[in-house]
Amino acid sequence: MQALHHLAFRTCNLEALCGFYEEIFGWRPAREQPGGSVWYELDGVILMFERAEDEEPGIPQGSGELVALRVSPGERETVRLRLQARGEVVEAQTEFTLYFRDPDGRRVGVSTFDFQG
């Protein structure tokens, strides 16, 4: 059986990316490598934010690539309110999922959809 072990997001502005996710989701780092990476533990999966090299390409503007996080309906509303407080744009939404972009332009979703349902 396979399971997701970790994801790594590369960024030119580690501090801004970490600050965004910490403010929107209330995350706290599980591990930090000074100047290099910050790790967050999400239900047994590690999400790493790593400092990108200068020559690495950024995320293409308008990219449809998506990372979606499972949340409760109340958590989804909390995310919406925190985004509004920061002046961030909710790009789209469905019955289950709210879509927005992080500071690097990465498309993020928060979803209440239940696969087991």
N, C-alpha and C positions, 0 to 999 in steps of 0.2 A: 504494500500500500504506500502510495506517495502522499506526502503532506507538505504544505508550504513551510520552508525553513526560515527564509528571510527575503526581504526586498531591500534594494539599495537605491536611493534617489541621489543623484549627483547634482551639485549646485555650486554656483559661483559665490553665493552669499549664504553661507551656512547659518550665520546668526539670524538673518531675516527669515529664512525658511523655518528654523527651529522656533523662533518667536511666534510665527504665524500659527503653526500647528499646536503649540503649547497654549496659545490664547484661545483658539477656536475650539480645541478639544479638551483642554485642561490636562494635557499630558505632562509627565515629568520624565526626564531622561533616566534610563536604566543603566546606561554606561556612556562615558565620554572619553574620547581620545583627543586630548588638547590639540586644537588647530586642525584636526583631521576628520573626525566623525562623531556623531551623536546617535545613540541607539535608543529606540523606544520599544517596549514589550507590549504587544497587542494580542492578548488571548493566546499566548504560546508561540506567536510569530514575531520575529524581530524586524522592525522597520528602521533601516539605517539611513541617515542623512550624511553624505560624504562630500567633502570639499572637492570640487572638480578641478582638473588641470586647466590652465588658461586656453589651451588649444582645443579642448573638448567642445563639440557643438552644443548649443542650447536646445531647448524643446521648441519644435516648430510652432509658430504662431497658429492658433486655431486647431491644433492637433486634437483628434478625436480619441487618442489613447486615454484610457481611464483607469483610475484606481478607485474602487468603491469600498467603503467601510460599512459594516453592519451596525446599525444603531436601533434603539427603541424609538417609538414615535415621539416621546418626550425629549430624547436626546437630539433627534432631528430638528425639533423646534428650537432647542437651545442653540444649536449650530446656526440656524437661520438668524436668530436674534444677535448672536455674536458677530456674524458676518455683517449684518445691518449696522451694528454699532461701529464697526471698522470702516464702513462705507464700501464694502465689497459687493460685487454684483452676483446675484444668483442667476446663473446662465440659463438654466432650464429646470423643470421639475415634472415629475410624473406622480401618479398616485402613491408610489413607494419611495421615490428617490429625488433628492435635491442635488443639483450639479453646480459647481463653481470652479474657479481656478486658484491655484496657490500662487505665491509670489514669482515662481519660475514659469508660470503659464501652464503648469500641469493640470489636467482636468481631474477633479476630485468629485466623488459622489458620496452621499450618506444615504443608506437605504434601509428600509424596514421590511423589505421583501423577505419572506420566509420560504427557503427552498424545501423545507420539510413538509410545509403546509399541505 
